């Protein structure tokens, strides 16, 4: 007669369920693994293991996939903001279009300003001389 073996009870605390929608939203917000684990009230090692079990991919691969949607959302919001905020439009131009403030242009503007001032001073002197 064979003795029936009972399954051994699992040790440790009961497993916690993870809300995968909240996990994906945390990734989209660029939360770190530690921040996401804290938010979901699990240890980061537990989170990593659960992600591997749920998605059949390692944490970094899954994180990258879901964080990209957050970047897209941020970019969309920046473009909307740039329509009303000149600083944002300039910043976006520098970052995405490679535009930059040219120091040579600034020097040229300063030189032009000095010449214009000198020219105005000469015109005033000439006018004063003719009036006298």
C-alpha positions in Angstrom: 0.0 0.0 0.0 1.3 3.4 -1.0 1.1 6.2 1.4 -0.6 9.3 0.0 1.7 12.3 0.3 0.1 15.5 1.2 1.3 18.7 -0.5 3.6 20.7 1.8 2.2 24.0 2.8 3.9 27.0 1.3 6.1 28.9 3.7 6.2 32.6 4.0 3.6 35.3 3.7 0.7 34.8 1.3 1.3 36.0 -2.2 0.0 39.5 -3.0 -2.0 40.1 -6.1 -0.7 42.9 -8.4 -2.9 45.2 -10.2 -1.3 45.1 -13.7 -3.1 48.2 -14.9 -1.6 50.2 -12.1 1.8 48.6 -12.8 1.6 49.7 -16.4 0.5 53.2 -15.5 3.5 53.5 -13.0 5.8 52.5 -15.8 4.2 55.1 -18.1 4.9 57.7 -15.4 8.6 56.7 -15.5 8.4 55.4 -11.9 11.5 53.5 -10.8 11.2 49.8 -9.9 11.5 50.7 -6.2 8.8 53.4 -6.5 6.5 51.0 -8.3 7.1 48.2 -5.8 6.4 50.6 -2.9 3.2 51.8 -4.6 2.0 48.2 -5.1 3.1 47.3 -1.6 5.5 44.5 -2.6 9.2 44.1 -2.4 11.1 45.0 -5.6 12.4 41.4 -5.9 8.8 40.1 -5.7 7.7 42.6 -8.3 10.5 41.5 -10.6 9.5 37.8 -10.2 5.8 38.6 -10.6 6.5 40.6 -13.8 8.5 37.6 -15.2 5.7 35.3 -14.3 2.9 37.5 -15.7 4.5 38.8 -18.9 7.1 36.0 -19.6 9.7 38.7 -20.0 12.2 40.3 -17.6 11.4 43.5 -15.8 13.6 45.8 -17.9 12.0 44.6 -21.1 8.4 45.1 -19.8 9.3 48.4 -18.2 10.7 49.8 -21.4 7.6 48.8 -23.4 5.2 50.5 -21.0 7.4 53.5 -20.3 7.5 54.4 -24.0 3.7 55.2 -23.9 4.4 57.7 -21.1 7.1 59.4 -23.1 4.6 59.7 -26.0 2.1 61.3 -23.7 4.6 63.7 -22.3 5.7 64.7 -25.8 2.1 65.4 -26.7 1.6 67.6 -23.7 4.8 69.5 -24.4 3.6 70.3 -27.9 0.3 71.5 -26.6 2.1 73.7 -24.1 4.5 75.1 -26.7 1.5 76.7 -28.5 1.0 79.0 -25.5 4.5 79.2 -24.1 7.3 80.6 -26.2 10.0 79.2 -23.8 8.6 75.7 -24.3 8.6 76.2 -28.1 12.2 77.4 -28.0 13.3 74.5 -25.8 11.6 71.9 -28.0 13.3 73.5 -31.0 16.7 73.1 -29.3 16.1 69.5 -28.2 14.3 68.0 -31.2 15.3 70.2 -34.1 18.9 70.8 -33.1 18.4 74.6 -33.0 20.7 76.6 -30.8 21.5 80.1 -29.8 24.4 81.2 -31.9 26.9 83.2 -29.9 28.1 84.8 -33.2 24.6 86.2 -33.8 24.6 87.7 -30.3 28.0 89.4 -31.0 26.7 90.7 -34.3 23.6 92.1 -32.6 25.7 93.9 -30.0 28.0 95.3 -32.7 25.0 96.5 -34.7 23.5 98.1 -31.6 26.8 100.0 -30.9 27.0 101.2 -34.5 23.4 102.3 -34.5 24.0 104.2 -31.2 27.2 105.9 -32.6 25.3 106.8 -35.8 22.5 108.3 -33.8 25.0 110.3 -31.7 26.7 111.6 -34.9 23.3 112.6 -36.3 22.4 114.5 -33.1 25.8 116.3 -33.1 25.3 117.3 -36.8 21.9 118.6 -36.1 23.1 120.6 -33.1 26.0 122.0 -35.1 23.5 123.1 -37.9 21.2 124.7 -35.3 23.9 126.7 -33.6 
